[in-house]
Protein backbone atom coordinates (compact mmCIF):
# COMPACT_ATOMS: atom_id res chain seq x y z
CA UNK A 1 0.00 0.00 0.00
CA UNK A 2 1.32 3.46 -0.90
CA UNK A 3 2.45 5.97 1.70
CA UNK A 4 -0.40 8.37 0.94
CA UNK A 5 -3.01 5.67 1.47
CA UNK A 6 -1.41 4.61 4.74
CA UNK A 7 -1.19 8.24 5.86
CA UNK A 8 -4.85 8.81 5.00
CA UNK A 9 -5.94 5.75 6.96
CA UNK A 10 -3.81 6.82 9.92
CA UNK A 11 -5.39 10.28 9.88
CA UNK A 12 -8.90 8.81 9.88
CA UNK A 13 -8.05 6.72 12.96
CA UNK A 14 -6.25 9.67 14.61
CA UNK A 15 -9.20 11.99 14.03
CA UNK A 16 -11.59 9.41 15.50
CA UNK A 17 -9.45 9.27 18.64
CA UNK A 18 -9.34 13.09 18.81
CA UNK A 19 -13.12 13.26 18.39
CA UNK A 20 -13.63 10.85 21.28
CA UNK A 21 -11.21 12.81 23.45
CA UNK A 22 -13.12 16.02 22.71
CA UNK A 23 -16.38 14.25 23.51
CA UNK A 24 -14.96 13.10 26.84
CA UNK A 25 -13.86 16.65 27.68
CA UNK A 26 -17.34 18.00 26.86
CA UNK A 27 -19.20 15.30 28.79
CA UNK A 28 -22.01 16.90 30.88
CA UNK A 29 -20.92 15.11 34.06
CA UNK A 30 -17.35 16.30 33.62
CA UNK A 31 -18.41 19.90 32.96
CA UNK A 32 -20.73 19.87 35.98
CA UNK A 33 -17.91 18.47 38.12
CA UNK A 34 -15.48 21.14 36.93
CA UNK A 35 -18.06 23.88 37.54
CA UNK A 36 -18.66 22.75 41.12
CA UNK A 37 -14.93 22.33 41.74
CA UNK A 38 -14.28 25.88 40.55
CA UNK A 39 -17.13 27.14 42.74
CA UNK A 40 -15.66 25.39 45.79
CA UNK A 41 -12.22 26.84 45.09
CA UNK A 42 -13.69 30.32 44.67
CA UNK A 43 -15.54 30.01 47.98
CA UNK A 44 -12.38 28.82 49.74
CA UNK A 45 -10.55 31.85 48.36
CA UNK A 46 -13.41 34.15 49.42
CA UNK A 47 -13.36 32.78 52.98
CA UNK A 48 -9.59 33.16 53.13
CA UNK A 49 -9.85 36.80 51.98
CA UNK A 50 -12.51 37.50 54.58
CA UNK A 51 -10.42 35.92 57.33
CA UNK A 52 -7.47 38.08 56.29
CA UNK A 53 -9.68 41.20 56.22
CA UNK A 54 -11.12 40.41 59.66
CA UNK A 55 -7.60 39.85 60.99
CA UNK A 56 -6.63 43.29 59.67
CA UNK A 57 -9.75 44.75 61.30
CA UNK A 58 -8.85 43.18 64.64
CA UNK A 59 -5.35 44.64 64.41
CA UNK A 60 -6.80 48.05 63.53
CA UNK A 61 -9.24 47.87 66.44
CA UNK A 62 -6.36 47.15 68.81
CA UNK A 63 -4.58 50.23 67.47
CA UNK A 64 -7.74 52.33 67.91
CA UNK A 65 -8.30 51.07 71.45
CA UNK A 66 -4.76 52.07 72.37
CA UNK A 67 -5.29 55.48 70.78
CA UNK A 68 -8.58 55.96 72.64
CA UNK A 69 -6.97 55.01 75.94
CA UNK A 70 -4.18 57.52 75.37
CA UNK A 71 -6.63 60.31 74.50
CA UNK A 72 -8.80 59.51 77.52
CA UNK A 73 -5.72 59.62 79.75
CA UNK A 74 -4.66 62.94 78.20
CA UNK A 75 -8.18 64.36 78.62
CA UNK A 76 -8.34 63.17 82.23
CA UNK A 77 -4.93 64.72 82.91
CA UNK A 78 -6.07 67.98 81.31
CA UNK A 79 -9.24 68.09 83.41
CA UNK A 80 -7.23 67.38 86.56
CA UNK A 81 -4.75 70.11 85.69
CA UNK A 82 -7.54 72.63 85.10
CA UNK A 83 -9.19 71.66 88.40
CA UNK A 84 -5.94 72.05 90.30
CA UNK A 85 -4.79 75.20 88.51
CA UNK A 86 -7.58 77.07 86.70
CA UNK A 87 -6.47 79.22 83.74
CA UNK A 88 -5.18 82.61 84.84
CA UNK A 89 -6.16 84.35 81.62
CA UNK A 90 -8.61 84.17 78.74
CA UNK A 91 -5.81 83.12 76.42
CA UNK A 92 -4.89 80.18 78.64
CA UNK A 93 -8.55 79.19 78.87
CA UNK A 94 -8.82 79.23 75.08
CA UNK A 95 -5.70 77.07 74.72
CA UNK A 96 -7.00 74.56 77.24
CA UNK A 97 -10.39 74.52 75.55
CA UNK A 98 -8.73 74.00 72.17
CA UNK A 99 -6.71 71.05 73.54
CA UNK A 100 -9.85 69.53 75.07
CA UNK A 101 -11.83 69.93 71.83
CA UNK A 102 -8.99 68.32 69.87
CA UNK A 103 -8.98 65.33 72.21
CA UNK A 104 -12.77 65.01 72.16
CA UNK A 105 -12.78 65.21 68.37
CA UNK A 106 -10.13 62.52 68.18
CA UNK A 107 -12.12 60.32 70.54
CA UNK A 108 -15.28 60.80 68.46
CA UNK A 109 -13.43 60.00 65.25
CA UNK A 110 -11.87 56.84 66.67
CA UNK A 111 -15.20 55.71 68.13
CA UNK A 112 -16.91 56.19 64.77
CA UNK A 113 -14.20 54.17 63.06
CA UNK A 114 -14.52 51.47 65.73
CA UNK A 115 -18.29 51.23 65.13
CA UNK A 116 -17.75 51.06 61.37
CA UNK A 117 -15.18 48.29 61.72
CA UNK A 118 -17.45 46.35 64.07
CA UNK A 119 -20.29 46.68 61.56
CA UNK A 120 -18.05 45.53 58.70
CA UNK A 121 -16.75 42.61 60.76
CA UNK A 122 -20.30 41.54 61.61
CA UNK A 123 -21.25 41.73 57.92
CA UNK A 124 -18.26 39.61 56.92
CA UNK A 125 -19.11 37.12 59.62
CA UNK A 126 -22.63 36.85 58.19
CA UNK A 127 -21.26 36.47 54.66
CA UNK A 128 -18.76 33.84 55.77
CA UNK A 129 -21.50 31.78 57.42
CA UNK A 130 -23.58 32.03 54.25
CA UNK A 131 -20.60 30.93 52.14
CA UNK A 132 -19.86 27.99 54.41
CA UNK A 133 -23.47 26.81 54.16
CA UNK A 134 -23.39 26.99 50.36
CA UNK A 135 -19.97 25.35 50.32
CA UNK A 136 -21.17 22.40 52.41
CA UNK A 137 -24.16 21.88 50.10
CA UNK A 138 -22.11 22.00 46.90
CA UNK A 139 -19.31 19.90 48.43
CA UNK A 140 -21.79 17.12 49.15
CA UNK A 141 -23.05 17.28 45.56
CA UNK A 142 -19.48 17.42 44.24
CA UNK A 143 -18.37 14.34 46.20
CA UNK A 144 -21.28 12.33 44.78
CA UNK A 145 -20.60 13.60 41.26
CA UNK A 146 -16.94 12.70 41.58
CA UNK A 147 -17.68 9.09 42.53
CA UNK A 148 -20.13 8.71 39.64
CA UNK A 149 -17.84 10.39 37.15
CA UNK A 150 -14.73 8.43 38.08
CA UNK A 151 -16.44 5.19 37.05
CA UNK A 152 -17.65 6.79 33.82
CA UNK A 153 -14.25 8.32 33.10
CA UNK A 154 -12.50 5.00 33.59
CA UNK A 155 -14.62 3.41 30.85
CA UNK A 156 -14.17 6.41 28.57
CA UNK A 157 -10.40 6.27 28.91
CA UNK A 158 -10.39 2.58 28.06
CA UNK A 159 -12.22 3.40 24.81
CA UNK A 160 -9.86 6.30 24.09
CA UNK A 161 -6.75 4.22 24.74
CA UNK A 162 -8.06 1.58 22.32
CA UNK A 163 -8.61 4.19 19.60
CA UNK A 164 -5.14 5.63 20.21
CA UNK A 165 -3.70 2.13 19.94
CA UNK A 166 -5.49 1.58 16.64
CA UNK A 167 -4.19 4.90 15.30
CA UNK A 168 -0.66 4.08 16.43
CA UNK A 169 -0.83 0.69 14.71
CA UNK A 170 -1.69 2.45 11.48
CA UNK A 171 1.60 4.34 11.51
CA UNK A 172 3.37 1.13 10.56
CA UNK A 173 4.83 1.38 7.11
CA UNK A 174 4.68 5.19 7.02
CA UNK A 175 7.90 7.16 6.67
CA UNK A 176 8.64 8.63 10.14
CA UNK A 177 9.36 12.00 8.52
CA UNK A 178 5.77 12.07 7.23
CA UNK A 179 4.39 11.32 10.70
CA UNK A 180 6.62 14.06 12.16
CA UNK A 181 5.41 16.54 9.56
CA UNK A 182 1.82 15.46 10.21
CA UNK A 183 2.18 16.17 13.94
CA UNK A 184 3.75 19.59 13.29
CA UNK A 185 0.92 20.64 10.97
CA UNK A 186 -1.68 19.28 13.41
CA UNK A 187 -0.56 21.79 16.02
CA UNK A 188 -2.12 24.61 14.00
CA UNK A 189 -4.32 22.91 11.41
CA UNK A 190 -6.76 19.98 11.77
CA UNK A 191 -6.98 17.68 9.94
CA UNK A 192 -3.39 17.96 8.74
CA UNK A 193 -3.97 16.05 5.50
CA UNK A 194 -6.51 17.02 2.83
CA UNK A 195 -7.43 15.61 -0.54
CA UNK A 196 -7.06 17.47 -3.78
CA UNK A 197 -10.53 18.38 -5.05
CA UNK A 198 -10.34 19.69 -8.59
CA UNK A 199 -7.66 22.34 -8.31
CA UNK A 200 -8.47 23.18 -4.67
CA UNK A 201 -7.24 22.16 -1.24
CA UNK A 202 -9.89 19.98 0.35
CA UNK A 203 -9.12 21.55 3.74
CA UNK A 204 -9.39 25.29 3.15
CA UNK A 205 -11.05 25.16 -0.33
CA UNK A 206 -8.52 27.59 -1.77
CA UNK A 207 -7.26 27.13 -5.32
CA UNK A 208 -3.71 25.90 -5.66
CA UNK A 209 -1.07 27.70 -7.74
CA UNK A 210 -0.46 26.32 -11.21
CA UNK A 211 3.10 25.29 -10.36
CA UNK A 212 1.82 23.20 -7.44
CA UNK A 213 -0.71 21.49 -9.66
CA UNK A 214 1.98 20.77 -12.23
CA UNK A 215 4.10 19.14 -9.52
CA UNK A 216 1.21 16.84 -8.70
CA UNK A 217 0.71 15.95 -12.35
CA UNK A 218 4.44 15.34 -12.65
CA UNK A 219 4.20 12.62 -10.01
CA UNK A 220 4.50 14.32 -6.62
CA UNK A 221 2.28 12.38 -4.23
CA UNK A 222 2.23 14.91 -1.40
CA UNK A 223 2.44 18.69 -1.56
CA UNK A 224 1.59 21.42 0.95
CA UNK A 225 -1.14 24.02 0.58
CA UNK A 226 0.42 27.49 0.50
CA UNK A 227 -2.69 28.90 2.19
CA UNK A 228 -3.36 26.62 5.16
CA UNK A 229 -0.19 24.51 5.28
CA UNK A 230 -1.96 21.16 5.05
CA UNK A 231 -0.43 18.25 3.26
CA UNK A 232 -2.45 17.64 0.11
CA UNK A 233 -2.70 14.19 -1.36
CA UNK A 234 -4.09 12.93 -4.63
CA UNK A 235 -5.84 9.60 -4.36
N, C-alpha and C positions, 0 to 999 in steps of 0.2 A: 504494500500500500504506500502511496506517495506521501511525502512529508506534509503537504498541504491538507490532505484528507485526514491524516492523523492529528494534525494541529486543530482542524475544524472539530473533530470528534472530542478532542480534549477540551476545547473551549465549551462545547455544549455541556459536558459533564461538570466543568468548573463553574459555569453559570448556574447550573442547577443547584450546586452546593452553595453558591453565594446567595441564591434566591431563598433557600431554606434558612440560611443564617440570618438573612434580613427578616424573614418571617418570625424566627425565634425572637429576635430583638424587639419586634413589634407586637409580640403576643400580649393580649389584654392583661393576663395575670402578671406578667413581668412589668408592664407599664404601671399597673396599679401598685405593685410592690415598690417600684422605684419612687413613685409619687409619695407613698406613705413614708418611705425611708427618708426622703428629702424633707418632708414635713417634720418628722421626728428630730432630724438634725437641726433644722431651723429653730424648733422650739427649745432644744438644748442650748443653742447659741443665745436665744432670747433670754432664757433663764440665767445663763452665765452673765450676760450684759447687765441684767437687772441686779444680780447679786453684787457685781462690781460697782454699779451705781449706788446701791444702798450702802455698801461699804464706804464709798466716798462721802455719802451723806452723813454716816455715823462719825467719820473723822471730822467733817466740817462742823457737826453739832458739838463735838468735844471742844473744837477751837472756839466756837461761839460761847459755849458755857464758861470757858476760861475767861473770855473777853468780858462777858457779863459780870462775872465775879469780880474782876479787876475794877470795872466801872462802878459797881455797887460799893466796893471798898473805898474807892476814891471819893464817891459821893458821900458816903458815911463820914469819911475823914474831913471832907469839906464842911459838912453840917456841924460836926463836932468843933471844928476850928472856928466857925462863925459863932457858935454858942459860947465858946470860951472867950473869943476876942471879936466882938462885933466890929464891923467896918467903921473906921474913924471918919471916913469921908464918902461923899456920893460916888466919887470915882472908884474907890475900893469896892463899894457895894455893887457897882455896875460890873466890875471885873469878876467878882465872886458870882454874881448872877449869870454872867456870860459862861463861866466855867460850869456852873450847875446845869444850865440849859444844854451845853455841849454834851455833858455826861448823860442827861436825860434823853437827849436826841439819839445818842449812840445806843443807849439801852433799848429805846423804842425800835430802832432800826434792826438791832440784833434779835429782838424778840419777834419782830415780823418775819425775819429770815428763818428763825427757828420754827415758827408756825408753818411757813411755806414748805420747809424741808420735811416736817412731820406729815404734812398733807401729801406731799409727793411720795414719801416713803410708804404711807398707808395705801396710796393708789397703786404703787408698784407691788406691794404685798398682795393686793386684790388681784392684780393682773397675773402675778406669778401663780397664785392658787388656781386661777382660771386656766392658765397654760398647763399646769400639772394635771388638771382634770382631763383636758383634751388630750394631752400626751398619753395618759394611762389608757384612754379609750382607743386611740389610734394604735398604740403599742400592742394592745391585745389583738386587734384586727390584723396588724402587721405580722405578729408571731404566727397566727393561723395561716395567713396567706403564704408565709415563707415555707411552712411545712408542706402545704399543698403544692406550691410551685417547685420546690426542690425535687419532688417525685416526677413532676411533669418535665422539668428541665433535664433530668437524667435521661429520660426517654428521648427527648429532642436531640440531645447531644450524641446519643448512640446513632440516631438516624443521620446526623450531620457528619459524624466521623466516617460512617459507611460511604456517604456520598463523596467525601474528601478522598477516601481510599480508592474509590472507583476512578475519580479524576486523576489521581496520582498514577494509577495503573495505566491510564491512557497516555501518559508521557513516554512510555516505552517506545523506542524506535524514532523518537523525535530528536533532532539535533539540539543539544543543550543550549546552544546560542539562540535558537528560536524561542525556547521556553524562557530564557533570560530576557529576551527582547519583549516577549509577551507580557511578562510580569512588570517590566518597566512601563510599557504603554498602559497597562491596567491601572497604574497608580493615578492616571489623569483621564483615562478614557475607557469606558466599558460599554460593550465588549471590545476587547483589543483587536479582534480580527473581524473583518467585514468582507462580504462578497462583492465582486464587481457586477454591477447591474447596468447594462448598457455601457455608457461611458462615465458612470457615476459611482462614487463610493457608497456602498450599501449602508454605511454607518451614519455619515453626515449628509448624504444625498447631494454632495457637491460634485460638479463635473471635474474630471481629471484632465490635466494638461495633455496635449497631443503627444509630447515626448514620452510621458509616462505610459500612455496607451500603446505607443509603438514598442516600448520595452516589453510590455506584456505579450504583444503579438510576436515579438522576436523570441519569446520563449521564457521570459522571466516569470517564475511561478508566484513570487511574493514581492509586492512593492508597498510603499507607504504613501498614504494620502497626505498631500502637502497641506491640506486644510485642518484635519483633525488628528493626524499622526497615526491612525490605525494602519495595521497591516492589511492589505487588500489581496485577496486570493481569487483566482479564476478557476472555477470547478465546472 
